[in-house]
Amino acid sequence: MDERLSLKAIDDYSDDYASKVTASFFSQRDRMTGADIRVLCPVEQVNLFVIRELLRAWKHEGQKLHSPFFDYDQPEVKDALAKFQNLLSNHISIARQDFQPLLKKAVSQTLYLILNPYDFYASTLERLGQHIHSAEVKQEVKYLRINRGPLDRLAQRLESKGSNAVSPSEAFALLDRILEEVNFAPEEVDGYLTQFASMLPVRADRFYEAPSKPIAPAAKNVPKPVAAPVGENKTTLAENFQRIAKIKDSLTINQKFMFTKILFHGDFEIFSQAVERLDTMDNLNQALGYVGQSFPEWDRESEEYEEFVELIRKRFSS
């Protein structure tokens, strides 16, 4: 199983980084402009993600333009609104308290893209909803400078299929084939982390959770352990097992592809339904009973089965 990112560590570093950068900039200026954003951070991807968030904010505000008295769908009105958007984009002006959360999110997303592009792709496709169009994927690719190849190829494949939308399962299957075809290897992280470190020191290993240790079988007639002296770095069995709140939220894209392909015969919808069903159950016995009855054909000796059951056990561990 791949090392799992520590989302808390990424969030903490992003918060510290955004705080330091904004403090430095706003010590000299009162407002942040679009031109400032484009050159703010040494990692270009961070700046692009800030701009992307601003455009999303604009679209969200534009969706509020509905009226029983005026027709906002008229071509002339749409054209005027598009021109207004272009004009407004050249007059960005943001105060520190509004800009810092934008920068923090952009740093967090950039680290996520650098350190685990597979999960980044998964979250992107999931965010696009139940009907995924090539234009939507192309819009996402437009703001990527790091590990953009697979999503770029996915946009091209979707465009070649015509104007019809595809389901998430079809998009995942296409992306899976693309990753295999190009033998995709993520870009090296060291260069990007060096750029981050020019503003705030950072090490790659701080962004990963410590691997869980296997639980040893209970032994008979063994005295209870004495409490460790203060200062010793001891962890409990429960901490080592790392209980998860939901199976769905803990899955990496590698696991989604693997479980879908091996256990669910390539059907992502059935896989998703099974995970959602398992997350609603009350206890481990109920969950394992559901798996046994619903999927009797699974190879109980396979690594995929063992990894899937491990997730179930972590979901229901006390």
C-alpha positions as CSV (number, residue, x, y, z in Angstrom):
1,M,0.0,0.0,0.0
2,D,1.3,3.5,-0.8
3,E,2.4,5.9,1.9
4,R,-0.6,8.0,2.9
5,L,-0.3,11.7,2.9
6,S,-0.9,13.6,6.2
7,L,-3.6,16.1,5.2
8,K,-3.1,17.9,8.5
9,A,0.7,18.3,7.8
10,I,-0.2,19.8,4.4
11,D,-2.8,22.1,5.9
12,D,-0.4,23.3,8.6
13,Y,2.4,24.0,6.2
14,S,0.0,25.7,3.8
15,D,-1.3,27.9,6.6
16,D,2.3,28.9,7.7
17,Y,3.4,29.5,4.1
18,A,0.4,31.7,3.2
19,S,0.8,33.6,6.5
20,K,4.4,34.4,5.8
21,V,4.0,35.3,2.1
22,T,1.0,37.6,2.8
23,A,2.7,39.3,5.7
24,S,5.7,40.0,3.5
25,F,3.6,41.4,0.6
26,F,1.1,43.4,2.6
27,S,3.8,45.0,4.7
28,Q,4.5,47.1,1.6
29,R,1.1,47.2,-0.1
30,D,-2.5,47.5,0.9
31,R,-4.1,45.5,-2.0
32,M,-3.2,42.5,-4.1
33,T,-3.7,42.9,-7.9
34,G,-3.9,40.3,-10.7
35,A,-0.4,41.3,-11.8
36,D,0.9,40.7,-8.3
37,I,-0.7,37.3,-8.1
38,R,1.0,36.0,-11.3
39,V,4.5,36.5,-9.8
40,L,3.8,36.2,-6.1
41,C,5.2,32.7,-5.4
42,P,8.3,31.0,-6.9
43,V,6.1,27.9,-7.6
44,E,4.0,29.0,-10.6
45,Q,1.4,26.4,-9.9
46,V,0.4,28.2,-6.7
47,N,-0.2,31.4,-8.5
48,L,-2.3,29.7,-11.1
49,F,-4.5,28.0,-8.5
50,V,-5.2,31.4,-6.9
51,I,-6.3,32.7,-10.3
52,R,-8.4,29.6,-10.8
53,E,-10.2,30.2,-7.5
54,L,-10.9,33.8,-8.4
55,L,-12.5,32.7,-11.7
56,R,-14.6,30.1,-9.9
57,A,-15.7,32.9,-7.5
58,W,-16.7,35.0,-10.5
59,K,-18.7,32.1,-12.1
60,H,-20.5,31.5,-8.8
61,E,-21.5,35.2,-8.6
62,G,-22.6,35.1,-12.2
63,Q,-24.9,32.2,-11.5
64,K,-26.8,34.4,-9.1
65,L,-27.9,36.7,-12.0
66,H,-31.4,35.5,-12.4
67,S,-34.5,37.7,-12.6
68,P,-38.2,37.4,-13.4
69,F,-37.9,40.8,-15.2
70,F,-34.7,40.5,-17.3
71,D,-33.4,37.8,-19.7
72,Y,-29.8,37.0,-18.9
73,D,-29.8,34.2,-21.5
74,Q,-30.0,36.6,-24.5
75,P,-26.8,36.4,-26.6
76,E,-26.2,40.1,-26.4
77,V,-26.5,40.0,-22.6
78,K,-24.1,37.0,-22.4
79,D,-21.6,38.7,-24.6
80,A,-21.8,41.9,-22.5
81,L,-21.2,39.8,-19.3
82,A,-18.2,38.1,-20.9
83,K,-16.7,41.4,-21.8
84,F,-17.4,42.6,-18.2
85,Q,-15.7,39.6,-16.8
86,N,-12.6,40.3,-18.9
87,L,-12.6,43.9,-17.8
88,L,-13.0,43.0,-14.2
89,S,-10.2,40.4,-14.4
90,N,-7.8,43.3,-15.2
91,H,-9.0,45.2,-12.0
92,I,-8.4,42.6,-9.3
93,S,-8.0,44.2,-5.9
94,I,-7.9,42.0,-2.7
95,A,-7.2,42.9,0.9
96,R,-5.0,40.7,3.1
97,Q,-7.8,39.1,5.1
98,D,-9.5,37.9,1.9
99,F,-6.4,36.9,0.0
100,Q,-4.7,34.7,2.7
101,P,-7.3,31.9,2.6
102,L,-7.1,31.9,-1.2
103,L,-3.3,31.5,-1.0
104,K,-3.5,28.8,1.7
105,K,-5.9,26.7,-0.5
106,A,-3.7,27.2,-3.6
107,V,-0.6,26.0,-1.6
108,S,-2.4,23.0,-0.3
109,Q,-3.7,22.0,-3.7
110,T,-0.3,22.4,-5.2
111,L,1.3,20.2,-2.6
112,Y,-1.4,17.6,-3.1
113,L,-0.8,17.7,-6.9
114,I,3.0,17.3,-6.4
115,L,3.0,14.6,-3.7
116,N,0.0,12.5,-4.8
117,P,-1.2,13.3,-8.4
118,Y,-3.3,10.1,-8.5
119,D,-5.5,11.3,-5.7
120,F,-5.6,14.8,-7.2
121,Y,-6.9,13.3,-10.4
122,A,-9.6,11.4,-8.5
123,S,-10.8,14.4,-6.6
124,T,-10.9,16.4,-9.8
125,L,-13.1,13.9,-11.6
126,E,-15.3,13.5,-8.5
127,R,-15.8,17.2,-8.3
128,L,-16.9,17.4,-11.9
129,G,-20.0,15.4,-11.0
130,Q,-22.0,12.7,-12.6
131,H,-21.7,14.0,-16.2
132,I,-18.2,14.8,-17.3
133,H,-17.5,16.8,-20.5
134,S,-14.2,17.3,-22.3
135,A,-14.6,21.1,-22.0
136,E,-14.7,20.7,-18.2
137,V,-11.6,18.6,-18.1
138,K,-9.8,21.0,-20.5
139,Q,-10.7,23.9,-18.2
140,E,-9.0,22.0,-15.3
141,V,-5.9,21.3,-17.4
142,K,-5.7,25.0,-18.3
143,Y,-4.5,25.8,-14.8
144,L,-2.1,22.9,-14.4
145,R,1.7,23.1,-14.9
146,I,2.6,20.1,-12.8
147,N,1.7,16.4,-13.6
148,R,-0.7,17.6,-16.2
149,G,-0.1,14.9,-18.9
150,P,-2.7,12.3,-17.9
151,L,-5.6,14.8,-17.5
152,D,-4.6,16.5,-20.8
153,R,-4.8,13.2,-22.5
154,L,-8.1,12.4,-20.9
155,A,-9.5,15.7,-22.2
156,Q,-8.3,14.7,-25.7
157,R,-9.9,11.3,-25.4
158,L,-13.2,12.7,-24.3
159,E,-13.1,15.3,-27.1
160,S,-12.6,12.5,-29.6
161,K,-15.8,10.8,-28.3
162,G,-17.9,13.8,-29.3
163,S,-20.1,16.2,-27.3
164,N,-21.8,13.6,-25.1
165,A,-20.9,13.5,-21.4
166,V,-19.4,10.4,-19.8
167,S,-20.1,9.0,-16.3
168,P,-17.4,9.0,-13.6
169,S,-16.9,5.3,-14.1
170,E,-16.1,5.8,-17.8
171,A,-13.8,8.7,-17.0
172,F,-11.9,6.6,-14.4
173,A,-11.6,3.7,-16.8
174,L,-10.2,6.0,-19.5
175,L,-7.8,7.6,-17.1
176,D,-6.7,4.2,-15.9
177,R,-5.9,3.1,-19.5
178,I,-4.0,6.3,-20.1
179,L,-1.9,5.9,-17.0
180,E,-1.0,2.3,-18.1
181,E,-0.3,3.4,-21.8
182,V,2.1,6.1,-20.9
183,N,3.6,4.3,-17.9
184,F,3.0,7.5,-16.0
185,A,5.6,8.5,-13.4
186,P,4.9,11.7,-11.4
187,E,7.4,14.5,-11.6
188,E,10.2,14.7,-9.1
189,V,9.1,16.5,-6.0
190,D,12.5,17.8,-4.8
191,G,12.8,20.7,-7.2
192,Y,9.3,22.0,-6.3
193,L,9.9,21.6,-2.6
194,T,13.2,23.5,-3.0
195,Q,11.1,26.4,-4.5
196,F,8.7,26.2,-1.5
197,A,11.7,26.1,0.9
198,S,13.0,29.4,-0.5
199,M,10.1,31.0,1.4
200,L,9.6,28.5,4.2
201,P,11.7,25.5,5.0
202,V,10.1,22.1,4.2
203,R,11.0,18.4,4.0
204,A,9.0,15.9,2.0
205,D,8.9,13.3,4.8
206,R,6.9,15.6,7.0
207,F,3.9,15.3,4.7
208,Y,3.5,11.5,5.2
209,E,1.9,9.6,8.0
210,A,3.9,7.1,9.9
211,P,3.1,3.6,8.5
212,S,0.8,1.5,10.7
213,K,2.3,-1.5,12.4
214,P,0.7,-5.0,12.2
215,I,-1.0,-6.1,15.4
216,A,0.6,-9.1,16.9
217,P,-1.6,-12.0,18.1
218,A,-2.6,-11.9,21.7
219,A,-0.3,-14.1,23.9
220,K,-1.5,-15.9,27.0
221,N,-0.2,-15.4,30.5
222,V,1.7,-12.2,29.5
223,P,1.8,-9.6,32.2
224,K,0.3,-6.2,31.4
225,P,2.9,-3.8,30.2
226,V,4.1,-1.1,32.6
227,A,3.4,2.4,31.6
228,A,6.2,4.0,29.6
229,P,8.2,6.7,31.4
230,V,7.4,10.3,30.5
231,G,9.3,11.3,27.4
232,E,9.5,8.0,25.7
233,N,7.8,7.9,22.3
234,K,5.3,5.1,22.7
235,T,2.1,4.5,20.7
236,T,-0.9,2.4,21.5
237,L,-2.2,-0.5,19.4
238,A,-5.2,1.6,18.5
239,E,-3.0,4.5,17.2
240,N,-0.9,2.0,15.2
241,F,-4.1,0.6,13.6
242,Q,-5.2,4.1,12.5
243,R,-9.0,3.8,12.6
244,I,-10.7,5.5,9.6
245,A,-14.0,7.4,9.7
246,K,-15.2,6.3,6.2
247,I,-13.8,3.9,3.7
248,K,-14.8,6.2,0.9
249,D,-12.8,9.1,2.2
250,S,-9.6,7.0,2.8
251,L,-9.3,5.5,-0.6
252,T,-6.4,6.5,-2.9
253,I,-6.9,6.6,-6.7
254,N,-4.6,3.6,-6.9
255,Q,-6.9,1.6,-4.6
256,K,-10.0,2.8,-6.6
257,F,-8.5,1.6,-9.8
258,M,-7.2,-1.7,-8.3
259,F,-10.4,-2.6,-6.5
260,T,-12.6,-1.7,-9.4
261,K,-10.5,-3.7,-11.9
262,I,-9.7,-6.8,-9.8
263,L,-12.6,-7.2,-7.4
264,F,-15.5,-5.4,-9.2
265,H,-14.8,-6.6,-12.7
266,G,-14.1,-3.0,-14.0
267,D,-17.5,-1.6,-12.9
268,F,-16.8,1.6,-10.9
269,E,-20.5,2.1,-10.2
270,I,-20.9,-1.2,-8.4
271,F,-17.6,-0.5,-6.5
272,S,-18.9,2.9,-5.4
273,Q,-22.3,1.5,-4.3
274,A,-20.6,-1.2,-2.3
275,V,-18.3,1.3,-0.5
276,E,-21.2,3.6,0.3
277,R,-23.2,0.6,1.6
278,L,-20.3,-0.5,3.8
279,D,-19.9,3.0,5.3
280,T,-23.5,2.9,6.5
281,M,-23.2,-0.4,8.4
282,D,-23.1,-0.7,12.1
283,N,-20.3,-3.2,12.8
284,L,-17.5,-5.4,11.4
285,N,-19.6,-8.6,11.4
286,Q,-22.3,-7.0,9.4
287,A,-19.8,-5.5,6.9
288,L,-17.9,-8.8,6.4
289,G,-21.2,-10.7,6.1
290,Y,-22.3,-8.3,3.3
291,V,-19.0,-8.8,1.5
292,G,-19.3,-12.6,1.8
293,Q,-22.8,-12.8,0.6
294,S,-22.6,-10.2,-2.2
295,F,-19.2,-11.2,-3.6
296,P,-18.7,-14.9,-3.0
297,E,-16.5,-15.2,-6.2
298,W,-13.7,-13.1,-4.7
299,D,-10.3,-14.7,-4.3
300,R,-9.8,-14.7,-0.5
301,E,-6.1,-15.3,-0.9
302,S,-5.5,-12.3,-3.2
303,E,-3.7,-9.1,-2.1
304,E,-6.6,-7.0,-3.4
305,Y,-9.1,-8.8,-1.2
306,E,-6.8,-8.6,1.9
307,E,-6.3,-4.9,1.4
308,F,-10.0,-4.2,0.9
309,V,-10.8,-6.2,4.1
310,E,-8.1,-4.3,5.9
311,L,-9.9,-1.0,5.1
312,I,-13.2,-2.5,6.4
313,R,-11.5,-3.6,9.6
314,K,-10.0,-0.1,10.1
315,R,-13.5,1.4,9.5
316,F,-15.0,-0.6,12.3
317,S,-12.1,-0.9,14.8
318,S,-12.9,0.3,18.3
